[in-house]
Amino acid sequence: MDISLTQDSGVNFPRVLSDLENLGLSKKFIEEAAFPAWWKSDFENDQGRISRLISSVAQRLLLEINLLQGSSHPLFRFVPIKSQKFKLQKGQAPPVLFPFLVRSVANVSLDGVGFPYTPVSSNPLSVRSSILQKSSCVSLESLLDFCWSCGIPAVQLDLSTFFGKGSRGLAKSDGLVVVTDDRPAIVIGSSRKYSAWLLFILAHELGHIAHCHLQEGVLSDESFQDGVKDEEEEAANQFAQQLLFGDFSPRWSQYLNQRTLLKEARRLSKENHLDPGSLILNYGWKTGNWAMFYGSLEMFRA
């Protein structure tokens, strides 16, 4: 996308920056993520380099450029998303900005995959069996390897460093599926650091892909606690559960403490080819004792 600016076009660097901020982007995000690495402040009065900057930013963020209607009209707008599905928490409004940024990240990731997409079986036990041929359990690392081997890039995107938490238009999205030209990508929007949480989110989003819940566009899961329940969410949850645990269903004693929970999770992990962190997370979900969950995970990470 090459453009050429003239001196009387009304487009200068302050307008470029202002119109990007009017999209909802923070100055920190614009300067550190949207602008290309070659851009320098010395170029702010160079029309040729400003033209290249506009083209580069538009390509990176999937923006349409408007140079024909004068300075009273926005210079940029996001290319519309063909389809959006939101699995929201109760009473939560859909995020405005986040899906567009996620789509941009997903498209950059898809460009980095050097082989075609291989459809994923809708049978989670089949996927689990394939992973266990190379790994001792379905862990975050082994599932990421499986996704990339199928041509499905999976990346984590935490925008809080650019926008701050709770910023307008950036309502929390735990996981998202982006499909462009029949090629899916997974973006984990959660800022959680525990691999057990990220593993379940990844498995859940892979379930959406395996069941073809989205043909084109963005599917956003805002939260896995107190979120909307529908057939697609139940199918993705069931897929994730069987992918991680197979046919095994843990039963937990009410007399466990943090140390004995960790010990039991490690025992069950070895006996059933399970990720120990996923077992501890399962305990938290089934009992509602999240303090025990976090305490045991901290001991597990130590």
C-alpha positions, 0 to 999 in steps of 0.5 A, spaced: 500 500 500 504 505 497 501 513 498 504 519 496 503 526 500 503 533 497 505 539 501 497 541 500 494 534 502 493 537 509 496 531 512 502 532 517 505 528 523 501 531 528 495 529 524 497 522 523 498 521 531 492 525 533 487 520 528 491 514 531 489 516 538 482 518 536 481 510 534 482 509 541 490 507 541 494 510 546 500 514 545 505 509 548 502 503 543 502 507 537 510 509 538 512 502 541 508 497 537 504 501 531 510 505 528 515 501 524 522 500 527 525 504 522 521 511 524 525 516 528 522 523 530 527 526 525 522 524 520 516 528 522 517 534 517 519 529 511 513 528 507 516 522 503 517 518 510 510 520 513 507 517 507 511 510 508 509 511 515 502 511 514 502 505 509 506 501 514 501 503 520 495 501 516 498 495 513 500 493 521 493 494 524 489 493 518 487 500 517 483 503 511 486 510 509 482 516 507 486 522 503 480 524 499 475 528 504 480 533 507 482 534 514 475 534 517 475 527 516 478 521 520 485 519 516 484 512 518 479 507 520 479 499 521 477 495 516 471 492 518 471 485 521 466 480 517 463 477 523 464 477 531 462 473 536 462 475 543 462 470 549 461 475 555 460 475 562 453 477 565 452 484 564 458 486 560 458 490 554 462 487 548 469 491 547 470 496 541 478 496 540 480 489 542 478 485 537 481 489 531 488 489 535 487 482 536 486 481 528 492 485 527 496 480 531 493 474 528 494 476 521 502 478 523 502 471 526 499 467 520 504 470 515 509 467 520 507 460 519 510 457 513 506 451 512 498 450 510 493 449 516 491 442 517 484 441 520 483 439 527 479 433 529 473 434 533 474 428 537 479 431 543 481 424 545 484 423 538 488 430 539 490 427 545 493 421 543 497 424 537 500 429 543 501 423 547 505 420 542 511 425 543 509 428 550 508 425 557 502 429 558 498 435 554 501 441 557 502 448 555 508 447 551 506 440 548 499 443 546 502 449 543 507 445 539 501 441 536 497 448 534 503 450 530 504 443 527 497 444 524 499 451 522 495 454 527 499 460 531 497 461 538 500 467 541 499 471 548 497 478 547 497 483 554 495 490 552 495 492 559 503 495 558 500 500 553 493 502 555 493 500 563 488 495 566 480 497 565 482 502 559 476 503 554 474 499 549 479 493 552 474 489 556 478 483 558 478 477 553 481 471 556 481 467 549 480 469 542 479 465 535 481 469 529 479 466 522 482 469 516 481 466 509 480 459 512 486 460 516 485 460 524 489 463 529 489 463 537 490 469 541 490 469 549 488 475 551 489 473 559 494 476 563 495 470 567 502 467 568 500 460 571 501 455 565 495 451 568 490 457 566 493 459 559 493 451 558 485 451 559 484 457 555 488 454 549 485 448 549 478 451 549 479 455 543 482 449 540 475 446 541 472 452 538 476 451 531 475 443 531 468 444 532 468 450 526 464 455 530 467 461 526 468 461 519 471 468 518 472 474 523 473 474 531 470 469 536 472 472 543 471 469 550 471 474 555 471 469 561 471 462 563 467 464 570 460 466 570 460 467 562 455 466 558 453 458 557 451 456 550 452 450 546 458 452 543 461 454 549 459 447 552 462 444 546 469 447 547 469 446 554 468 439 553 473 438 548 478 442 553 476 437 558 477 431 554 483 433 551 487 435 558 484 429 562 482 424 557 476 419 560 479 420 567 475 425 572 479 427 578 475 426 585 478 430 591 478 429 598 475 435 602 481 434 607 487 436 603 491 442 604 496 445 599 502 441 600 497 434 600 494 437 594 500 438 590 502 431 592 496 428 590 496 432 583 503 429 582 501 422 583 495 423 579 499 426 573 504 420 573 499 415 573 494 418 568 499 422 563 496 429 566 499 436 567 499 437 574 497 444 574 491 442 570 489 437 576 490 443 581 486 448 577 481 442 576 481 442 584 479 449 584 473 449 579 470 443 583 471 445 590 471 453 589 477 453 594 481 458 590 485 460 595 488 452 596 489 453 588 493 459 588 497 456 594 498 449 591 500 452 584 505 457 587 508 451 591 508 447 584 512 453 581 517 454 586 
